[in-house]
Amino acid sequence: MAGALWVVGEATSEGLARVSTEVATLARGLGEASKRDVVGVVAAADPSTAAEELARYIPRVLAIAAPEAADRSAAPAIAGRLAALVEREAPGHLLIGATPDGRDLTGFLSALLGWGVLVNAGSVEWTDGRPAVEQSVFGGKLLTTSTFTDDHGIITVRPNSTTAEPASSPGKVEPVDVAPSVELPAVTLVEHVDESSGTVPIEEARVIVAGGRGVGGPDGFSVVEELAAALGGSVGATRAAVDAGWIPFAQQIGQTGKIVKPDLYLALGISGAIQHKVGMQTAGTIVAVNRDPDAPIGEFADLFVVGDLFEIAPAIAAELRSRSG
């Protein structure tokens, strides 16, 4: 298994994080191109459910039981065991989803192993015997391609960079017992809060209606919500709207928020700053409504409507309701 590509799956309270299925799909392609084995690894208090889900995408998954992770922050609780397994099995590269927990875990593993890290990969290809990682830099203004100088390294992959596709046949889960290479200070988990929502999370939504500074305030988001409901979609927002307290951070899209890839992205009162573009530019169809005909979003929107969102959005919602009736 030396030199293999490892996918570190992220276990959640509901099973396997969606981004891990995307990373696994990406890794399978890299495995075919590099002629290297692809192995999944899940470490958690109870890794069974997440490991079984990851095995739908990867032929072999190692499941590490880490009882100490039950009431502690995930990354420091499992990093020692993962580092010990890496040192024992000597894989070539680790691929991890660029989620908050994934980024934390990557930092611990980099320090424990002394491995380099390439972060927020938009795509990864196998070139000249090494992974070539495409990254967005300077707020999305440039794309760079980088690789490692060593034969090993850690890559974090942005959510929604790859479409998850299960393997043709399920893989096998192998329980693994490994002691931590080092005992890290315990970070006790005091409380876990899941935000309640009646809609699909924006990372998984096929339709997103997003509002920006042009919405004008928290009351203005009622128009955004109305149109999202008529389309059967979810509500998103720019950082400006979140920073102003108009909508929760969970809805923020962009460089410092979430990366989304819906079939339809309807932007209301959004200027289209590069930081926001980074988070939604891969949407299937982008429709923008803005009173400013020179708004930057007009340069990359598929349809740009110049007008007042408070007139246009309700009119669209009313038309949709009349058709469904």
Buried (B, 14 or more C-beta within 10 A) or exposed (E): BEBBBBBBBBBBEEBBBBBBBBBBBBBBBBBEEBEBBBBBBBBBBBBBBBBBBBBBBBBBBBBBBBEBBEEBBBBBBBBBBBBBBBEEBEBBBBBBBBBEBBBBBBBBBBEBBEBBBBBBBBBBBBEEEBBBBBBBEEBBEEEEEBBBEEEBBBBBBBBBBBEBBBBEEBBEBEEBEBEBBEEBEEEEEEEEEEEEEEBBBBBEBBBBBBBBBBBBEEEBBEBBBBBBBBBEBBBBBBBBBBEBEBBEEBBBBBBBBBBBBBEBBBBBBBBBBBBBBBBBBBBEEBBBBBEEEEBBBBEEBEEBBBEEBBEBBBEBBEEBEEEEE
